[in-house]
Amino acid sequence: MTNTIPGLRFGEFQGFPALLINTPFSKAAISLFGGHVLSFVPTGFEDLLWISPNSKRPPDPIRGGIPVCWPYFSKQGQPPDAPQHGLVRTLQWQVTHAERTDDGEIVLALAAPEVPEVPMNVILTMRIGRALEQALTTVNLSKETVRFTQALHTYFRVADANRVQVTGLDGLTYADKFDNFNEHTQRGDWNLQDARDPGRSDRIYADTGNHFELIDPAGHRKITLATSGSKTLVVWNPGAEFIKTFADLPPEGWRNYVCLEAANCGAEVIELGTDDSHVLQQTISVAALTAH
């Protein structure tokens, strides 16, 4: 299927087997292991995504890019020995649809294999071109109501995390994982210099809107994240101390990324009736940051 479509072929990205995508507007790389986007490079810009140089290789999860967290986020509602961030990020997905549009964008659909004892299935559809569009569709296959949490756990590459600001969060309530999930109110745009707990962030923002901007002045660009089917946004950067607890992250890696995760987690748990479905979507685009 993929070999006959111009701009789509199998190859390798930073040592990972991947689908390599080349459109008139951008390039991308997608690992079928985990249905995991590894790279998205709009023409004229550096990669919008960050992969850890210390990332483990399959069968361990990939660190960076856009992991698919499903059917649960973190270990929410799961036993302590459950795999972190769900069950499909270490499974081999399959391409179920691939096409090139008239203007050269690439449209893909990937399906995760069925997971024993999970009465749902999940499909990831993508459009790669001027922007990166992703839609994660969950279908209830059972006769009972099912509950799940999820996220598209995007690692955005930044030139200097200390100078990044994220808009769209002012006034929202967030649960702070670094503060035993106590709730606080965001004052102004997000940045790592928050006076209450500077230098790190692991926050679940509730009842969010659907438009966020990651302003990266050192990188001279502004990344826009538009979401739907999501009421929570997780903002994660481990900072200089906590990052030392991760074997697959370099000690200085925290400077190079900020995670903005379109999610339904925390208090936002999705319930699906019989034969019902839910779609979590995100669209990622970039523009040059004009100097004032």
N, C-alpha and C positions, 0 to 999 in steps of 0.2 A: 504493500500500500504506500509506504513512505518513499520507496525508491523511485517512483514514477512521478513524484510531485516536485517541480522545480523549487529550489530553495529549502528543501527538507531532505536530510540524510542522517544516517547513523554515523557517529564518530566518537570523539573523546573530548572532554572538557576538564582541565586540571586533574587528569588521571581518572576521571569518572566516565564510564560509558554513557553516552548521551545522544539524544536527538539534537542535531544542530540545525538551526533555523536561520535563514537569511532572507530578509525582505527588503524592499526599497527603502524602508523607514527604520529598520532596526535589525539586530541579530539577537539570538537567544540560544540557550542550551537547557534541555530538560532531561532529567534522569527518570527512567521508567522505574527505578528502585525508589519507591515512595511517592511516585507521581510528583517529583520534586523539581521545581524550577531552580536552576543553578545560576543563570545569568540572563540579564536583559540589558542590552546596550543600544539605546536609541542613537541614530546617526548624529554625530557631532558632540556626543557626550561619553563620559566614562561609564562603566557598568553601574547600574542602579542598585545591584545586589552585591552582597559580600559573602564569600565563602571562607571559612577558617582555613588557613594554611596547615593547621594541625588536625583537621577533620579526620575522623576515622573512616574506614572504607567498609562497604557492605561485607557482612550482614549487619554491622553496626549502623546507627542512623547517621546521616550526613549533617554536619554542623554548618548552617548558613543557608543562603538562598531563601526559598519559600517552602518550608516543611508544611505538610498537611497534617494537622492534629485532629484526629477523628477515631472513634466516636466519643472521645472525651479529651478535655484540655488538661494539661499537667497530669495530676492523678485524681482529679475531682470525682468523688463518688466511688473511687476504686480502692482496693486493698494496697498496702504499702509496697508489695512486691510487683505491682502492675507496671508494665513498660511506661516510661514517661511519654506523655503527649500522644497516647493512643496506640492503635494496633496496625495502621496501614502504612506508616512511614518506613517500615522495614519489610514491606511486601513488594513483589514485582507486579507493577500495573501493566495493562495492555492498551495499545492504541486501538480504539474502536472506530474512529473516524478521523480522516485527514483530508483537507482540501486547501487549495490556493484560490483566493478570491480574484476577481477581475483586476483589482488594483495591486495585487501582489501580497496582500496580507495572508497569513497562514492561520487556519482554524483547525483545532485538534480536540478530540475527546479521548480521555483516558478513563479506564474503569479499574477500580481496585478489585482484587479477588474477593470472593465471599469469605467472611470471617466466621468460623464456627461459633455458634451460640450468640451471634449478633444478628438480630432479625431485621437488618437493614442492609441496603447497599449504597454505594457512593460512587459518583461519577464526577470527574473534573473536566470541564470544557474550557478552552482557552482560545483567545484571538490575539495573535502576535503581529504587531504592525506599528502604527503610530503610537499606540499605547499597548500595555499588557493588560488584557482583560481575563479574569478568571471567575468561573462560577462552579461552586461545589454543591452538587445536588444530592440530597439524602432522601431515600425512599423507604418508607415503612413496608416491609414485606409480610408482616404478621397480622394476626387478628386482634392484637392488643395495642393499646397506646404505648408508645416507646418514648423514652427521654434520653437526650444526649447533649453534650457540649462539644465545641469545635473551635478551630481557628485556622486561618492562613497566617503563619508565623513569620512574617517577612523581615529579613535582615537587610535594612537599607544601608548601603555603603555611604559613608560620610568622610569628609576630609579631616574634620576635627569635631568629635562628639561634644567637647566642652563648649563649642560655639553654636551648636545646633539649637533651634527653637522649633516647637511644634504648635501650630495653631489649631483651633477648633475644640479646645479642651477647657477654656476659661470658665470658671463657675461650676464645673462638674464635680460630682462626688466620686472619689476613688477609694478602693480598698488597697492598702499598702502591704504587700507580702513581707517587706523588710520590717514592718511594724505589726506583725502578727495579724494581718488583714484588718487592722483598725481603719476606720473610714476618716477621710479628710476631704477638704474642698480645695480644688485647684484655683490658684490666684494668678491670673495672667497666662501667657503661653508657657508650655512645658519647656524646661531646660534643666541641665544637670546641676545648676547652682541653687536649686531650691533651698532656702534658708533652713527649713525644718529638718532636712536630711540630705545634705549636698553630696554630690559625687557618685550617686547610684540611683537606680529607679527600677522598681518592679511593681507596677500599678495596674489595677483593673478599673478602668473608667466605666461608669454605668450610665445608661440612658443617653448615649452619645448621639450627635448628629451623624451625617454621612459624608462629611467633607473635611479633610485634614491636609495641612501643608507642612512639609518638613523643609525648613529653611536652613541651608548649609552654606553659610557665607564663605567659609574657607574653600569650599568646592565650587563657588560661584554658580550655584544652581538651587532650584526650588523643586522638590518632588511633591506631586499631588497624589493623594490617596482618596479615592471615592469608593464608598461601600454601600451595599444594600443587604437586607436580610441579616443585619448585624446590629446589636444594641450595645455592644461593649467593645472597647479598644484597650489592648494591653500595650503598655510602653515599658520596654525593658532595656536597660543597660547595666551590667553588673558592677561597673566601676573597677577601680584599681585593686581593691582588696578581694572582693568576692570572686573575681574572675580567676584567681589563683586556685580555686576549688575545682576548676574544669580542666580535665586533662586534654580536651580537644580544642581548647582556646589558648592562643598565645597570651602571655602576660600583658602585653600592650594592646591586645586586640580590641579592647573596649573603646579605644579612641577612634576606631575605624568603622563602627556601625552603631545604629540605633534601631531596635526592633519596634515596629508598629504593627500590631497583630489584630486584624479584623476578626472578631471573636463573638461567640455566644458562650459565656462562662460565668463563674461566680453565681450571682443570683439569677442570671439570665440562662435558664435551661430550656431547650426547645422540646416541646411535646408534639408528637405526631400521632394522629389517629390512623386507623386502618387504611392502607392504600394512599395515605397522604404523603406529601413531599415538602421539602424545604430547600431553598436556594440561598447560599451565602455567596455574595459577589464582591469583587474588588477590581478597580481599574487604577493602574499606576501610570503616571505620565510625568514629564519633566520639562522645565523651561529654564533658560538662563536667568540668573539673578542679576538684574541691572543695577549698576552702582548709582548711588544717590550723591 
